Amino acid sequence: MEPTAIRYGVPAPAVSDSGIVCESAGGTVIGRYENTAQSDFAAYSAALRSAGFQSYDENEIDANRFATFYKGDTAVYAAWFFRTGSLRVIAEPKGALPPLADKTAGAFDTLLTGMKGETVIAAEGMGYIIRLCDGSFLLIDGGMGDPDRVDADKLMDILLSQKPAGAEKPVIAAWIFTHLHGDHIGVFNCFSLVHHNDVVLERLYFNFPKEEETAASDSPYMLDDSIYRYTQFQKNLADFYADVPVVKPHSGSRFAVRNASFEVLYAYDDLFPETILNGGMNESSLLLKMTVDGQSILWTGDFAFHATDLVLREYESALQSDILQLAHHGMNGTVPLYRAVDPTYTLLPVWEGGLSSILKKAQNQWLQSSEKMQQMIATCCGTWTIKLPYRPAPGPFERIPTEDTVYPTYPDLLGG
């Protein structure tokens, strides 16, 4: 590594560890340095300012320090982790910077909908729809697409049923993708082909591996020409959303989407020098903590085991959340991770027929035994909608779903 620069004119930290530099997708370069102190982070931030970089944001999570800088067409994300002494520097072409605040007002209830997938292409999938305070929407993943576009049409129907009555088109304020597996981006692909003119899409969020890694990983099929693969995803961006800002989330970054605020607790860059070749594509899942009206939700996507071990070393109280989306459809996650999250409610994006076996896994058994965990909500039981912040309705309710559970459908709300 050059001692004076990482890339793009970004100075390297003046620390004793010579570091290791790795390349990721989209021209992103990650420098990782161990055995550092908070004073090294402060000195590096000062060095960036001296080099003409402007400060965009500073954040602190569990004594970990984060800062975002930019100069011209270059963005720099610096992160220092208190418990491990790891300093990470990310330099990349400056895309859209995440909005730190959103003052959009509105009087609509904030709703969270878990969409049950109907496609016969694959049983698994994950798609959540959040209606925000002004009646716009925040989407997380979507589910598995299929040539008949049944789930794409189902998503459109949900948006139409929940949008403000006077709105010409549903507004998708943000569409977030936890990772690039087909059962998470597939509905976006199919939706884009048939409904791109039927909605207003304001911003996209994702941080995916580079294609060379994908091709050599456990998921090379994501680069084929099927409608629900990454190849189609890239084509959709070029054909339909060329003018839509794309934010690449990094650890410690925060952003606001209307009345929902986010902190990024893990992104793919944190795994380096390991890659998806070590643990599979699921290791690239974002870990996002969303807060709405004081209630927090931890979105895990298909969060995998190398990433789990890392965040348990680097965070403590930040992982605690009121609502937890169970990792990888309930198949991943660990008892130590879920103990750290200590949720009151859990969301399980599991396929029809898979609930019983998923509930037998050790981490899910622990959740069921937790006195704090009040309710588990599974999408295999049907598409459901709850109001945020969530509280179950007074009176008896089903704490743990079964294959026979049936949820009410919007406009009737689960939890009343």
Secondary structure as UniProt FT lines:
FT   TURN            8..9
FT   STRAND          20..23
FT   HELIX           25..27
FT   STRAND          29..33
FT   HELIX           38..50
FT   TURN            51..52
FT   STRAND          54..61
FT   TURN            62..63
FT   STRAND          64..71
FT   TURN            72..73
FT   STRAND          74..81
FT   TURN            82..85
FT   STRAND          86..93
FT   STRAND          110..114
FT   STRAND          127..131
FT   TURN            133..134
FT   STRAND          137..141
FT   TURN            147..148
FT   HELIX           150..162
FT   TURN            165..166
FT   STRAND          171..176
FT   HELIX           182..195
FT   TURN            196..198
FT   STRAND          200..201
FT   STRAND          204..205
FT   HELIX           211..216
FT   HELIX           220..223
FT   TURN            227..228
FT   HELIX           230..240
FT   TURN            242..243
FT   STRAND          246..247
FT   TURN            251..252
FT   STRAND          254..257
FT   TURN            258..259
FT   STRAND          260..266
FT   HELIX           268..271
FT   TURN            272..273
FT   HELIX           276..279
FT   HELIX           281..284
FT   STRAND          287..292
FT   TURN            293..294
FT   STRAND          295..299
FT   TURN            301..302
FT   HELIX           305..314
FT   HELIX           317..319
FT   STRAND          323..325
FT   HELIX           327..330
FT   HELIX           335..341
FT   STRAND          345..348
FT   TURN            352..353
FT   HELIX           355..359
FT   HELIX           362..369
FT   STRAND          375..378
FT   HELIX           379..381
FT   STRAND          384..388
FT   TURN            403..404
FT   TURN            410..411
FT   TURN            414..415
//
